[in-house]
Amino acid sequence: MSDNAKPLDGGHVGPAPRRILVAEDNDTSRRQMQKLLQTADLIVDVAADGAEALEALTARHYSVVITDLKMPRLTGVQLLEEVQKRRLPSAVILLTAYGSIDEAVNAMRLGATDFLTKPVDFEHLRLVVARALRERDLLDEVNSLRERLQEHYSFRNVLSKSPKMHALFELIEHVAKTATTVLIEGETGTGKEMLARAIHDASVKRTGPFVAINCAAVPETLLESELFGHEKGAFTSAVGQRKGRFELADGGTLLLDEVGDVPMAMQAKLLRVLQERKFERVGGAESIEVDVRIVAATNRSLQQRVKEGKFREDLYYRLNVVKIDVPPLRERPQDIALLASHFVQKYSRPGQNACQISPEAMEVLFNCSWPGNVRQLENAIERGCVTALDGVIRPENLPPELTQPPVATTPFHVDLNRTLPEQLAELTAAFEASYLRQALQKAHGNVGRCAEISGLSRRSITDRFAQYKIDKAHFKG
């Protein structure tokens, strides 16, 4: 290459040279492009066909891939599809003969950055590669910033900016160092199973698997067999020996999801296993000992179930060694934007930039009470990504129940076992706290603006923030 050749970096200065991969089955063309593009801070590797190129892409990171459309073993389009399917952070430039332009245009729809016709104009190729490198740098920087942001607010794949959730993360770190039984209570969709997995993942000394069973989804007649296993011939359909969930989770963690729905007869057997750490398979006589950490999860208050006579008190105390109360999404509104951004990335279409959420759609998200919690938010964003054809999620792309919420026929629960003044005070406080959070959200954390919206004095607003433990800093920005 000549000494006066222009660098392709566009002023890029980095700690390590970037890489380009050239996939071309013609040896002369392949070597020419390598010699043309190679610079002091740009390494150019070559591959003789698509399969060889895919191996190289799997082995290391390439900012740009230049590939011929027609190649043996794996075509340029198939290589592009693999790059998109595996979400490899590489821009793909296609080289094609004049007769294959339609195929190249189709490849652009699949996510190719550009295409050039053969014979290649090498000066034009340099310009296209330089532009692709600049765009790739910007995308890499955005992705890096996004990853650092998520790492800052992430704990074992659980994202949150809420102080309540961060307190739970700290508790989990302490619990993970022990074999203590944990009870997780929270509404449906709050992420109880993810927290159970976080406990398991943080338990570095536990080498066994994470095993989960939804106790509410298994018929009562099969639950004992699912938990403890059975011997051959124990019942009509028992054609062979089968290990239960306790045995499968030996050395690891067993999640008893919806434990509040375990029938009373099974609760006694479960209590014995928790006390003795051993059991017999259905139809067996041999005692099997296991080393299993039990994590129980429920969307109902087990204490209330005990009062109702539907859950054994002794089993409750066995499970309630360390209790984790997961706050619903409506009590941590600062997580809505963070989680929405995460789900937008998760459900972005291969080869395309992630959707943007319009301010109007974000306002809808902030104003929703989220009875289905994080799961409902995830479903809403997934629908938005699918229906946002122009890459922007607007209110009309969200589920209708968010933009046109139904009028509640029963706005509150009446409990005749408690006095009316007591329940009125709770309802008033809950409504007031919810109103202030939404007003503060609309005011972007500005106390004066929040006071105007609510029709209260600034001092009254400040007093109520303290009363309901509302931190205005979470609503700024």
N, C-alpha and C positions, 0 to 999 in steps of 0.2 A: 504493500500500500504506500502511496506517495507521502512525503513529509508534510505537504501542504493540505492534506485531506482534512475536511472539517469534522470536528467531533459531533456525535449525535446526541449528546447528553442535554443540550439546551441549557447549559450552565449548571447541570446537576453536580453536586459535590456530596459524596456519601462515604460511609466507612468501608464499604466493600463494593467491588465492581458488579454491575448488573449483568444478567445473562439473556442472550437471545438464542432461540433454537431454530435452525433451518432444517425443514424436512423436505427433501427433494431427491427423487430417485435417479435424476441425471447427475452423474458425478461432476461434470464440467461446471454446470450451473451451480451446483451445491458449493463447490470450492470457490467460484467467483464471488458468490454472495458472502461467504465467510470472510474472504480477503477484503471485500469492499466495506463490510460493516464493522470489522474488528477494530477497536481502539484501545487506548490504555485503560480506560475505565468501563469497557464494554466487552464481555467475553461472548464469543459466538461459537456455539456447539452445533454439530451437524448430525443428521440421521438420514439413512438411506431409504427408509420407508416409514409408514405411519405407525406400525407396531413398535419399531425401534424408537420413534419419537415419543410414544406413550410411555415406554419404559424410562426414558430420560426425564419426562415430566413428573413421573412418580418418584424419581430419585432426588430431584432438586427443583428449586423454584426458578422459573423463567418469566421475565417481565413480558416478553413478546415471543410469539411462535409464528414463524413464516412457513407455510405448508403448501405444497402443490396439491391441486384438487384431485388429480388422478395418480394414485400410487398403489403398488402391490401390498397385499396383506391387510392394510387398513387405509381407506381413502382419507382425503383431507376433510371431507364432511363428517366421516365417522370419528376422526380425531377431534374435530370441533365438538361433536356431540359428547365425547368422553370428557373433554375439558369442562363443558357446561354441567354435565351430570355430576362430576366430582367436585364442582365448584372450585376449580383451580384458578388462582389469581393471575391469569395470563391473557393478554390481548392476542387475538388470532387474526393474521393477515393471510388471505388465500391468493394463490397464483393459479391462473387458469388460461387455457387456450381460448381463442375467439369463439369457437363453437360451443363453449360450455358456460357462456355468460349467464344464461338463465339459471344454471345450477349455482353459480356464484351469488346471484341475487337472492336465491333461496337460502343460501348459507348466511347471508347478511341478516335475514329474518331470524335465523337460528342463533344469532349473537356474534357473528364475525365482525371484527373492527373495520376491515376494509378488504378490497380485493383488487389485484392488478392483473392485466392481461399479458400473456407472453407474445413475443420476447420482452423481457422485463427491461424497462427504462431504469437503469440503476440510480440515476440522480433522483428520479421520482420516488423510487423505493426508499432512498435515504430520508427524504422528506416525510413519507408516510410512517416510517419506523420512528423518526424523531417525534412526530406528533403522538404516535401510540405510546411512546415512552413517557411523554409528559402527562398524558391522560392516565396512564397506569400509576405514575407517581402520585397523582392527586387521589386516585381511588385507594391506593395503599395507605396514604396518609389519613384519609377519612376512616378507613377500616381500623387502622391502628388507634386512632383517637376513640373510636367506638368501643374497641376491645378494652382500652384502658379505663374508659368510663364504666363499662360493665364489670370489669375486675374490681373497681373501687366499690361498687355497690352489690357485688356478687359474693355469695357464700355457698359453695358446693352446688352451683347451678341454680341457686335461689336468688332472685334479684329483688332488692328493696332499698329504698332510701329512708324508710320509716324507723325512727328510734325504737319503737316497740319491736319490730322485727330484728333489729340489730341486737337488742337485748336477748332475744331468743337465740340468735346465732352464738352469742357468747355463752349462753347456758348450754347449748348443744356441744360446744367445744369442751366444756367441763364434763358433761355427761358421757361423751364419747370415750373418755379415758377410763371409764368403769364399765361394769356389766349390768348396771342398774336398769330395771324395768321402767319404761317411759309411757305415759298416757298423753296423747295429743287430742285436744278437743278443739273443734272449729267448725264453722258452717261449711256446707257443701261447696266445693270449688276453691277453697282457700289454699290448697297445696299441701294437705296433710301428708300425702304419700311422698311428696318431694322432700319434706322435712325428715320423714322417717329414713329415706335414702341418704339424706345428708348426715344423719346420726350414724348410719352404717358406714358411709364413706370416710367419715372422720375417725372411725374406730380402727386405727391402724393395726392394732393387735389382733383383730378378728379377721381371720383369713377365709372364713366360710362365706357362702353366698347370701344375698338378700332375697328372701322369699316372702311373697305377699299372698294373702287370701282375703277375699271380701266375704265376710261371714253372712252378710245379708243376701248374697247372691247364690248361696249353696243351700239346697233343700235340707230341712232338718234331718231327714233320714240318711243323708249322705255326708253331713258335716263331720261326724265322728271319724269316718273313714278318710275324709280329706285331711283332717288334722293329724291323725295317728296312724293311718295306713291300715291295711288288712292282710290277713293270711288267705291262702288259696282255700276256697270252699267255705269262707266265713259267711257268705250269703250266696244267693242264686247266681248273680252275675260275677262273683269273685272267681275268675278262672285262673288267677295266678296271684302271687304275692305282690303287694304294692306298698311302697313307702309313702308315708304321710308328710305333711308340710313341716312338722317338727323335726323329723328325721332328715329331710332334705336341707333344712337350714342349720344343721349341726355345725358349730363353729362360727356361725354368722348371725344374722338377724331375721326374726320372723315378725312380719307386720300383720296383726289381726285387725284388719280394716272393718269398720262398722261393728265393733265388738259389742255395742249396746244391743244388737239384734240377735245375739247368741241365745238360744232357748235355755230356760231355767235348768232342764235336765243336763244339758251339755255344760252349763256353767259349773256344776259340781265337779265334773271330770276335768275341766280346764283348771279349776282351783287346785286339784290334787297334783296336776303336772307342774304348775307353778311352784308349789310347795316342795315337791320331791325331785323335780327335774328328771322324772322317768315316767314311762307309760308302757302299755302293752298295745300291740296292734289289735284291731278288731278280729276276734276269732283266735287270738294267740295267747300264750301263757308266759312268754319270755319278756322280762322287763328290759326296756331299752333306755339307757341314759343318754342325755344330750346336753351339750353346752350351747345354749341359744339365748341371745338377748331378745326379750319380748318388747315390742313396741305396739301398743294398742291405740287405735284411732277411732274417733266417733264424731258424728255431727250432732249428737244429742248430749245433754248433760247427764253423765252417769250418776251423779249425786241425786238428781231429780228422779232418775229411773229407780234408784234405791228407795226413795221416799214413796214412789208409786208401787213398790213391791214387785217390780219387773226385773230387778237386777240384784244379785246377792251382795250384801254389804261386805262380807269377808273377801269376796273376789274383787270388789271395788278397791278395797284397801291394798290388796296385793298388786293391783295394776297401777294405782295412784301413788307410786313412789316418787317419781319426778313428773310433774304435770306441766305441759306446754299448752297454753291457750293461744290459738292463732287468731289474730285480729282480722275481721272481715275487711274487704277492700274499701268499703265506705269509710272506715276509720283510719285509713292511710292513703288519702287522696294524692299525696306526693308521689306515690308509686304508679299512678295511672299513666302518666306520660312516659316514664321509664319502661314499663311493661309494654305499652303500646309500641314504642320504638323497637323493642326486642322482638315482638311478634311480627312487626312489619318486615324485619330482616329475615325472620324464620320463614315467612310465607312469600317472600319475593320470588318472582319467576326466574328460572335459570337464564343467565345471560343478559338479564336486564337489571337496571338500577332499582333499588328498593322504592316502593311507593312513598309518597309524601302524604302527611295528614294535614288537611286544610285547617285553618284556625276555627272555622265553623264546626267541623267534625270533632275537633279536639274539645270544643265547648260542650258538645253533646256528650262526649265521654266523661267530662268532668262533672256534668250535671246528673249523670245516671247514678242511681242508688246501688246498682250491681248486686241484686239478690243472688246471682249465680257466681259472684266473686271473680277470681282470676280466670277461671275456666270460661265464664261468659264473655269476659273481655277478649280472651284469645279467639273465641269463636267469632266475635264481632269483627276483629281485625282480619281474620282469615277471609271472612265474607267480603270485607272491604277491598282486600288485595285482589280477590278474584273478579270483582265487579268494576274496579277502577280501571277502565280501559286506557285512560290517558295518563296513568301513573300518579294520580292525585285522589286520595280518599276524601270524598265529600259526604255530608250528612245523608244524602240519598243512597250512598253505598253501604251504609250501616244497616243493621237489622231494624225493621219497622218498629219493634217494641222499644227501641231506644229513642227514636225520633218522635214516636207517637205512643207514649206509655199508656197502658189501659188504666182506667179509673178503678182504684181498689174498692171492692165491695165490702171488705172487712178491713178498715184501716188500722185496727189495733186488736190485740187479743185481750179478751175479758177473763180475768181470773177471780172467781167468786170466793176463793179461799183467802184473798187478801183484801184489805180495806180500799174503798174508793179513793180517799185522799192520797193514800200511798201510791196507787197506780197513776192518779192524775199528775202527781209531782214527777214521777218517772217519765211519763209521756211528754210533759211540758219540757223537761230538761233535754230529752232526746231530740225533740223537734227543734228546740232552740239551738242546740249544739250543731245539728245538721244544717240549719238555716245559716248560722254564722260561718260555717266552713265553706258553704257554697258562695256566700257573699264575699268572703275573703278571697276565694278562688277567682271570682269575677273581678275583684279589685286588685288582683295580682299582689296580694299581701299588703296593700296600702290601707292603714287603719282608718285614716280620715275618710277615704272613699267608701270603705266598708260601713262606717258610721252613717254616711249619707244614704246608702242603699237600705240599711235596716231601720233608719229613722230613730236611732239612739244617739246619745252623746258619746264623744270619744272616750270619756272616762268610764261610762257604762260598758262600752264595748271592751275596753281593756280589762275591766273587772271580770267580765264573762269569759274572756280568753283564759284568764288565770283559773277561773272556776272549772272550766271544761278542759283545761290543760291543752289548749290549742296554741301551737307555735306558728306565729305568722310568717316566720322565715321560710317555712316549707312551701308557702304559696307564692313566693316572690319569683319573678322571671317569667 
